[in-house]
Amino acid sequence: MRRLLPLFFALATAGAVIGYRTAPSGIAEKFLGWFVVEDEIPVRAVQARRVPIALEVHGTGELRPDKEADIVSTIPGVLAEMRYQVGEAVSAGQVVASLRITELVQRSGQTEAALKAAQVDLREKEIRLNDLEKALERTRELRARDLIAGQDVSAAETAAATARAQMELAQAQVAQQQAGLEQLRYFLSFSKLVAPFSGVVTRRMSEPGTYLRQSEPVMTVGSLDAMRVMSKIPENDLNRVQRGRPARIAVEAFPGRVFEGHVIAMHSGSEAGDSGTGAEILVTNPEHLLKPNMRASVLLLTGEKRNVLLVPRQAVTEIAGKSHVDVVLNGRVQRKAITVGQDQETTVEVVGGVREGDWVVVDSRRPLIANSRVRIAAEKTNPP
């Protein structure tokens, strides 16, 4: 009997194969399903939920200091020195450049020499006046004792008065030379160009050796305490962006770091630097991490939308110009076309095609096709 068992199984298998080939297709597939187990593909999925979301408008722009000032030449002269390059830090009152003003330097030297000569002349006249006043006093004493004639007293008085007048004239000349020298030194002080406030050099408009006219700019200094960025926004988002709305700024130099700001003005057309509309945003920068000319990503918070059905952006694929997601139903994949609404950074609003509670595939270990048998390996109740 045991020797007949292999023969029995061989005949049964052959009969099954013959029956499968001759049976109707539906019965044959059902019959095959008794012997073949379909492989399940592990997938990650999330459950679509309705949540409130913040309405956002995205843009980009270049950072500029909120406060900038041009350092200008207040008097004509040749630019002798530029001490700082673009991007370098300066302190308030620090000398950043100097002018060579040859004419004023020469006049200052001449005036200083004239002042010294006038001071010497004044000292001589003061000594002469002092001597004549002492002589006048002795003459008056002699006249009181009737030892000299009255005309001698008159002559001494005239000499003393003349000497006093000459001394006063010398004093006036010294004062005049001093005032002229102080004025020249005041003008020469403008040859030292200083920073009006602490910040960084944002531009250089001249180089050493250049002759500068009066009020010609030399460089620009910008404060880092607060920065501005002009972000272009789409025309269809214009009505949602208003002054005072909060904004968030991100730069590549500090990944994951968010800088808070707010909209301070709206500009259109050429004011925005391009066609369309631009939002001007002010960002506080107490740590001075943000620098001029940094490229910034801008996120404007324009309000809140309630009861929004979300799916992860990663779950949405584009097929023939339409958005699709894979939904798990009874252990199998159903590919559904969806209508999308508000676009978020990591999620997409679904207006139609998916219902709340549907399990949406986010990731799969193998490519999926319609009706693929799957197993949810990692489940989440809310989109990330």
PyMOL commands that set and color helices and strands:
alter all, ss='L'
color gray80, all
select helices_A, chain A and resi 2-22+25-33+102-144+150-189+235-240+269-272+313-315
alter helices_A, ss='H'
color red, helices_A
select strands_A, chain A and resi 41-47+49-65+68-73+77-82+89-90+95-100+192-194+199-204+211-212+216-222+226-233+246-251+259-268+277-284+295-312+317-319+322-329+332-343+347-352+359-364+374-380
alter strands_A, ss='S'
color yellow, strands_A
deselect
rebuild
show_as cartoon
